[in-house]
Amino acid sequence: MPIEELTDRIDKLLTKRGYSLEDGTLSQGVCIKLIRPRLHGDIHKLYRFEFAVYSSGGSTYFEIAHHLKD
């Protein structure tokens, strides 16, 4: 699959799940999502992950590193 097609699919999936691009591009960057607590007094959670999309040897790869911050 071409990188452009994969990045377009990834963008649609992340947007649908409530994530936004914090830094970088759709082929290499950082996405975030803030989870607001349901009950007053609970701690907000910030989900953050770094990702990269690249081609090598005729294949396209999507790498992700997930981080959770309170």
Residue pairs with C-beta under 8 A, 6 or more apart in sequence:
1 60
2 60
3 27
3 53
3 54
3 55
3 60
6 53
6 60
6 62
7 26
7 27
7 53
8 26
10 26
10 51
10 53
10 62
11 26
14 20
14 21
14 31
17 33
18 33
19 31
19 32
19 33
19 47
20 31
20 32
20 33
21 29
21 30
21 31
22 29
22 30
22 31
22 32
22 48
23 29
23 30
24 30
26 53
27 52
27 53
27 54
28 51
28 52
28 53
28 54
29 50
29 51
30 48
30 49
30 50
30 51
31 48
31 49
31 51
32 46
32 47
32 48
33 46
33 47
33 48
34 44
34 45
34 46
34 47
35 44
35 45
35 46
35 47
36 44
37 43
37 44
43 70
44 70
45 68
45 69
45 70
46 68
46 69
46 70
47 66
47 67
47 68
47 69
48 66
48 67
48 68
48 69
49 64
49 65
49 66
49 67
50 64
50 65
50 67
51 62
51 63
51 64
51 65
52 62
52 63
53 60
53 61
53 62
53 63
54 60
54 61
54 63
55 61
